[in-house]
Amino acid sequence: MVKIPKRLSKFGSRFAFEFFVEVMHNQIVAGLRKYLSSIGTEDIRQMVKKGEFPPLKHLDFSTLGDNNEHLEKISVVRLMEYIGEARPDLATVIQDMGMQGAEYLVKLRLHLLEMVKHPEKSLAESTDYKPPAKMVSATCDQCGKSFPVPKEEASSLDKCPFCGQ
């Protein structure tokens, strides 16, 4: 019997994880979109300023199985790409905040990693953002996608964050 060198087996495991992430890409983006649906653009601005994170207690990381060590290799850039696909309006706000937004993404990535590694500890020390209750759902007439907006801004909407119409 031939033994697979440990480095090679780690490479295979890493490759399998990357393959999984690519295959699940659309589901990851859809899950992020649903997860971030209650967060408005002003909410994300406040979260960045205060160093708060979206509530994570309802996210299910069980599909990752024993691949937690590979999550550390998911870069801030990849995280931002996923957010940008799921919620371009939120990604734009974070980017427009410059260095403060970049630092926030680094902290958000670390926060997510902590949630995966130590979910019980992370929930006890939560810095989750509590969105205001006065949010309504707007639906684009062009693309049919819905997104949350503050009630007071709903009547002044002039552009869809998904299709730009």
C-alpha positions, -999 to 999 in steps of 0.1 A, spaced: 0 0 0 13 35 -10 11 62 17 1 97 5 25 123 19 9 146 44 16 177 23 -1 160 -7 -31 150 13 -34 186 26 -33 198 -10 -60 174 -20 -81 186 10 -76 222 1 -84 215 -36 -116 197 -26 -126 227 -4 -119 252 -32 -139 230 -55 -168 229 -30 -167 267 -27 -168 271 -65 -197 246 -69 -216 262 -41 -209 298 -53 -245 306 -62 -259 291 -30 -234 310 -9 -243 343 -26 -281 335 -23 -276 327 14 -256 359 19 -283 379 1 -310 364 24 -288 368 55 -282 405 47 -317 413 36 -326 432 67 -295 454 66 -300 488 49 -272 511 35 -274 534 65 -273 504 88 -240 491 72 -226 526 75 -233 527 112 -220 491 116 -187 501 100 -184 532 122 -192 513 154 -174 481 146 -206 460 148 -214 430 127 -246 416 112 -263 391 135 -247 357 129 -266 335 153 -288 321 126 -260 312 101 -254 275 97 -217 266 93 -223 228 95 -218 223 58 -182 231 62 -176 199 81 -139 195 90 -127 221 66 -124 250 91 -87 253 85 -93 262 49 -116 290 58 -86 310 69 -74 310 33 -106 328 21 -93 363 16 -109 396 24 -111 402 -13 -132 370 -18 -154 380 11 -160 414 -5 -167 398 -39 -194 376 -23 -209 406 -5 -208 426 -38 -227 399 -56 -252 394 -28 -258 431 -20 -240 455 -43 -256 484 -24 -239 474 9 -206 467 -9 -206 502 -24 -212 518 10 -183 498 25 -160 507 -4 -170 543 -2 -159 544 34 -123 539 23 -98 527 48 -125 524 76 -145 501 53 -114 480 45 -105 477 82 -141 467 88 -139 439 62 -108 425 79 -125 425 113 -157 409 98 -136 381 82 -119 375 116 -153 376 133 -167 350 109 -137 327 114 -142 330 152 -179 320 148 -169 289 128 -141 279 153 -159 288 185 -196 294 180 -205 291 216 -179 317 227 -187 341 198 -224 342 206 -217 350 242 -195 379 232 -217 392 204 -212 426 188 -241 420 165 -259 450 150 -296 455 158 -313 471 128 -340 496 134 -375 483 131 -387 508 106 -375 489 75 -397 481 45 -391 459 15 -389 475 -19 -392 455 -52 -377 466 -85 -402 468 -113 -375 459 -139 -357 429 -123 -382 418 -97 -356 416 -69 -365 429 -34 -343 447 -10 -348 464 24 -349 502 27 -356 526 56 -393 534 55 -386 572 53 -364 566 22 -388 543 4 -407 571 -14 -375 587 -27 -359 555 -43 -347 562 -78 -324 533 -85 -323 495 -79 -291 483 -62 -292 451 -83 -299 461 -119 -293 499 -116 -327 508 -132 
